[in-house]
């Protein structure tokens, strides 16, 4: 029987279409859709896209729930919850996506699990944010709900902080997520994890005149060898949330690795461009294998507690 798999992402974007093609190469019938274009019908919980009932799909693989600065993206996880309630398998599970999308909750969970992190505070107070930056000497202010470095601001303790923080607050209308800056050699690390297996790692290297390493800020990828310590660290961090596919962002601190964050969706470009590793194909194969191994009850949509994929 042909599996019907939806790809929640950005239609036409490279990563979304690459995942679609990988699923089709595995024999799936696919439907690419934007979560912003769906409707949830209540009561009942049917989720529709362009007249198609997404509850009839075998699975949905989530690549994106919106653009990097889309303020509505975090709320779209409720659509995934509705699909799971109707028996659709979602990769990664909706509760995991919900926790990781929120930097506050993600950092809290990592801290509770004993994953080493840079010192961080979350506050709505300009005075508290400024005081933390002065204590640490230098820090990065981040929005709670963006990706690819969007909205990140580097501030030094000797600068006039309150004006800069108020301007940032007016623009982003979110609490301050303030994280101590970790000195590094102009690069950080992305470790790609699929179902507790590390597929590889890559460096994100900043421009000579920049501190932000993201490609959106002009950075570039370089291959990174995976050490046993790096492998263990990344698998532990991903397992905190039960994510199926993710990228764990690390920095090499003076006393070992520290976690910046764990991605809700992960990326394919870093491994593909640096080492030719097709993470999308590996992901698609995992999805198909998991669906083929379902029990008869799971195939008919009977609700049972699930172990995160």
C-alpha positions as CSV (number, residue, x, y, z in Angstrom):
1,X,0.0,0.0,0.0
2,X,1.3,3.4,-0.9
3,X,2.0,5.7,2.0
4,X,0.5,9.2,1.9
5,X,2.8,11.7,3.7
6,X,2.4,15.4,4.0
7,X,5.3,17.8,4.3
8,X,4.6,20.9,6.4
9,X,7.0,23.5,5.2
10,X,7.5,26.4,2.8
11,X,6.4,25.2,-0.7
12,X,9.1,25.9,-3.2
13,X,11.9,26.3,-0.6
14,X,14.9,24.0,-1.2
15,X,14.8,22.1,2.1
16,X,11.0,21.5,1.9
17,X,11.2,20.3,-1.8
18,X,14.3,18.2,-1.1
19,X,12.4,16.4,1.7
20,X,9.4,15.9,-0.6
21,X,11.6,14.4,-3.3
22,X,13.3,12.1,-0.8
23,X,9.9,10.8,0.4
24,X,8.8,10.2,-3.2
25,X,12.0,8.3,-3.9
26,X,11.0,6.0,-1.0
27,X,7.7,5.3,-2.7
28,X,5.4,7.8,-0.9
29,X,2.6,9.9,-2.3
30,X,3.3,13.4,-1.0
31,X,1.5,16.6,-0.3
32,X,3.5,19.8,0.5
33,X,1.6,22.4,2.4
34,X,2.1,25.6,4.4
35,X,0.6,25.4,8.0
36,X,-0.5,29.0,7.5
37,X,-2.8,27.9,4.7
38,X,-4.6,25.2,6.8
39,X,-7.9,25.4,8.7
40,X,-8.8,23.5,11.9
41,X,-12.5,22.8,12.2
42,X,-14.0,22.8,15.7
43,X,-15.7,20.9,17.2
44,X,-14.3,17.7,15.6
45,X,-10.7,18.8,15.0
46,X,-10.6,18.2,11.2
47,X,-7.6,19.8,9.6
48,X,-8.0,20.8,6.0
49,X,-5.7,22.3,3.3
50,X,-7.2,23.4,0.0
51,X,-10.2,21.1,0.6
52,X,-8.0,18.1,1.5
53,X,-8.6,16.4,4.9
54,X,-5.1,16.0,6.2
55,X,-6.5,13.5,8.7
56,X,-6.5,11.0,5.9
57,X,-2.7,11.1,5.6
58,X,-0.5,8.4,7.1
59,X,2.0,10.9,8.4
60,X,3.1,14.5,8.4
61,X,6.8,15.4,8.4
62,X,7.4,18.9,9.7
63,X,10.1,21.0,8.0
64,X,8.9,24.5,8.9
65,X,5.8,26.1,10.5
66,X,6.6,29.5,9.2
67,X,9.4,31.8,8.2
68,X,12.3,32.7,10.5
69,X,10.5,35.8,11.9
70,X,6.8,34.7,11.6
71,X,5.2,35.5,15.0
72,X,2.3,33.1,14.3
73,X,4.6,30.0,13.7
74,X,4.7,28.8,17.4
75,X,0.9,28.7,17.6
76,X,0.7,26.4,14.6
77,X,1.8,23.5,16.7
78,X,-1.8,23.2,17.7
79,X,-2.6,22.0,14.1
80,X,-0.1,19.2,14.6
81,X,-1.7,18.3,17.9
82,X,-5.1,18.0,16.2
83,X,-3.6,15.8,13.5
84,X,-2.0,13.5,16.1
85,X,-5.4,13.2,17.9
86,X,-6.9,11.9,14.6
87,X,-4.2,9.2,14.3
88,X,-1.8,10.9,11.9
89,X,1.9,10.2,12.8
90,X,3.8,13.5,13.1
91,X,7.6,13.7,12.8
92,X,8.8,15.1,15.2
93,X,6.0,14.7,17.7
94,X,3.9,17.8,18.4
95,X,4.8,18.1,22.1
96,X,8.5,18.0,21.3
97,X,8.1,20.7,18.6
98,X,6.1,22.9,21.1
99,X,8.8,22.7,23.7
100,X,11.8,23.4,21.4
101,X,10.2,26.3,19.6
102,X,10.1,28.3,22.8
103,X,13.7,29.2,23.7
104,X,12.7,29.8,27.3
105,X,11.2,26.3,27.7
106,X,13.9,24.6,25.7
107,X,16.7,26.1,27.8
108,X,14.8,25.2,31.0
109,X,14.5,21.6,29.9
110,X,18.1,21.3,28.9
111,X,19.2,22.8,32.2
112,X,17.0,20.4,34.2
113,X,18.6,17.5,32.2
114,X,22.1,18.7,33.2
115,X,23.1,19.7,29.7
116,X,25.9,22.4,30.0
117,X,24.7,25.8,28.8
118,X,26.0,29.4,28.7
119,X,24.6,31.5,31.6
120,X,21.2,32.7,30.6
121,X,18.4,34.9,32.0
122,X,14.8,35.5,30.7
123,X,13.2,38.8,31.8
124,X,10.9,41.5,30.8
125,X,12.9,44.1,32.7
126,X,15.3,46.4,30.9
127,X,17.1,47.0,34.2
128,X,17.6,43.2,34.8
129,X,18.8,42.6,31.3
130,X,21.3,45.4,31.5
131,X,22.6,44.2,34.9
132,X,23.2,40.7,33.5
133,X,25.1,42.1,30.5
134,X,27.3,44.2,32.8
135,X,28.0,41.2,35.0
136,X,29.1,39.0,32.1
137,X,30.8,41.7,30.1
138,X,29.2,40.7,26.8
139,X,26.0,38.9,26.0
140,X,23.6,38.1,23.1
141,X,19.9,39.1,23.3
142,X,17.6,36.7,21.4
143,X,13.9,36.7,20.6
144,X,12.1,33.7,22.1
145,X,10.6,32.6,18.8
146,X,12.9,33.1,15.8
147,X,15.5,31.1,13.9
148,X,18.6,31.5,11.8
149,X,19.9,34.3,14.1
150,X,17.1,36.7,13.3
151,X,16.7,39.4,15.9
152,X,19.9,38.6,17.8
153,X,21.8,41.5,19.2
154,X,25.3,41.5,20.7
155,X,25.8,44.0,23.6
156,X,28.8,44.8,25.7
157,X,28.7,45.8,29.3
158,X,30.5,49.1,28.8
159,X,28.0,50.4,26.2
160,X,24.8,52.5,26.9
161,X,22.6,49.5,27.3
162,X,19.1,50.7,28.2
163,X,18.4,52.6,25.0
164,X,19.5,49.6,22.9
165,X,17.4,47.2,25.0
166,X,14.3,49.5,24.8
167,X,14.6,49.7,21.0
168,X,14.9,45.9,20.8
169,X,11.9,45.5,23.0
170,X,9.8,47.8,20.9
171,X,10.7,45.9,17.8
172,X,10.2,42.4,19.0
173,X,7.6,42.8,21.7
174,X,8.9,39.7,23.6
175,X,10.8,39.1,26.9
176,X,14.5,39.4,26.8
177,X,16.4,36.1,26.4
178,X,19.9,37.1,27.4
179,X,22.7,34.7,27.0
180,X,26.3,35.1,28.0
181,X,28.6,35.4,25.0
182,X,31.1,32.5,24.9
183,X,34.4,33.5,23.2
184,X,35.1,31.1,20.3
185,X,37.3,30.9,17.2
186,X,34.7,32.6,15.0
187,X,32.6,29.4,14.6
188,X,30.1,27.1,16.2
189,X,28.9,23.6,15.5
190,X,25.8,22.0,14.2
191,X,25.4,18.3,15.0
192,X,22.6,16.6,13.0
193,X,20.7,13.8,14.9
194,X,18.2,11.4,13.5
195,X,16.4,9.0,15.9
196,X,19.4,9.2,18.4
197,X,22.0,8.6,15.6
198,X,24.4,11.3,14.7
199,X,24.5,11.7,10.9
200,X,27.4,14.2,10.9
201,X,28.5,17.7,12.0
202,X,29.5,21.0,10.4
203,X,31.0,24.3,11.4
204,X,29.2,27.5,10.9
205,X,32.0,30.1,10.3
206,X,31.4,33.8,10.7
207,X,32.7,36.4,8.3
208,X,35.9,38.0,9.4
209,X,34.2,41.2,10.5
210,X,31.1,39.5,12.2
211,X,30.3,37.6,15.4
212,X,27.1,35.9,14.1
213,X,27.9,32.6,12.3
214,X,24.6,32.0,10.5
215,X,24.6,31.9,6.7
216,X,21.9,34.5,6.7
217,X,24.5,36.8,8.3
218,X,27.2,36.0,5.7
219,X,28.7,32.9,7.4
220,X,29.6,29.7,5.6
221,X,29.7,26.0,6.4
222,X,32.8,23.9,6.8
223,X,33.1,20.1,7.6
224,X,33.5,19.2,11.2
225,X,34.8,15.8,12.5
226,X,32.5,14.2,15.0
227,X,34.3,13.4,18.3
228,X,32.9,10.8,20.8
229,X,32.2,13.6,23.3
230,X,30.4,15.7,20.6
231,X,28.3,12.6,19.6
232,X,27.3,11.8,23.2
233,X,26.5,15.5,24.0
234,X,24.2,15.9,20.9
235,X,22.4,12.6,21.4
236,X,21.7,13.5,25.1
237,X,20.4,17.0,24.2
238,X,18.1,15.7,21.5
239,X,16.8,12.9,23.7
240,X,15.6,15.5,26.3
241,X,12.7,16.3,23.9
242,X,12.2,13.1,22.0
243,X,12.8,14.8,18.6
244,X,13.0,12.6,15.5
245,X,15.2,14.8,13.5
246,X,17.1,17.8,14.8
247,X,20.3,19.9,14.8
248,X,22.0,20.5,18.1
249,X,23.9,23.8,18.1
250,X,27.1,23.7,20.2
251,X,30.0,26.0,21.0
252,X,33.4,24.9,22.2
253,X,33.8,26.6,25.5
254,X,37.0,26.7,27.7
255,X,35.8,23.7,29.6
256,X,34.1,21.6,26.9
257,X,31.0,21.8,24.8
258,X,28.0,24.1,25.6
259,X,24.6,23.9,24.0
260,X,23.2,27.0,22.4
261,X,19.9,25.4,21.3
262,X,18.2,22.3,19.9
263,X,16.3,22.9,16.6
264,X,12.7,22.1,16.3
265,X,13.1,21.0,12.7
266,X,16.8,20.6,11.9
267,X,18.4,21.4,8.5
268,X,19.8,19.6,5.5
269,X,22.1,22.2,3.9
270,X,25.1,22.0,6.3
271,X,25.9,18.3,5.8
272,X,24.9,18.3,2.1
273,X,27.2,21.2,1.2
274,X,30.2,20.2,3.3
275,X,30.2,16.4,3.0
276,X,27.6,15.3,0.5
277,X,25.5,13.6,3.3
278,X,21.9,13.5,2.3
279,X,20.1,13.9,5.6
280,X,16.8,14.4,3.9
281,X,17.0,11.0,2.3
282,X,18.0,9.3,5.6
283,X,15.1,11.1,7.3
284,X,12.6,9.9,4.6
285,X,13.9,6.3,4.9
286,X,13.4,6.5,8.7
287,X,9.8,7.8,8.3
288,X,8.9,5.1,5.8
289,X,10.4,2.3,8.0
290,X,8.6,3.6,11.1
291,X,5.3,3.7,9.2
292,X,5.7,0.2,7.8
293,X,6.4,-1.1,11.3
294,X,3.1,0.2,12.7
295,X,0.8,-2.2,14.5
296,X,-2.7,-2.9,13.0
297,X,-4.2,-0.6,15.7
298,X,-2.0,2.3,14.8
299,X,-2.9,1.8,11.1
300,X,-6.6,2.1,11.8
301,X,-6.1,5.2,13.9
302,X,-6.9,3.8,17.3
303,X,-5.5,6.1,19.9
304,X,-2.7,4.7,22.0
305,X,0.1,6.3,24.0
306,X,3.1,6.9,21.7
307,X,6.8,6.7,22.3
308,X,8.5,9.7,20.5
309,X,9.8,8.7,17.1
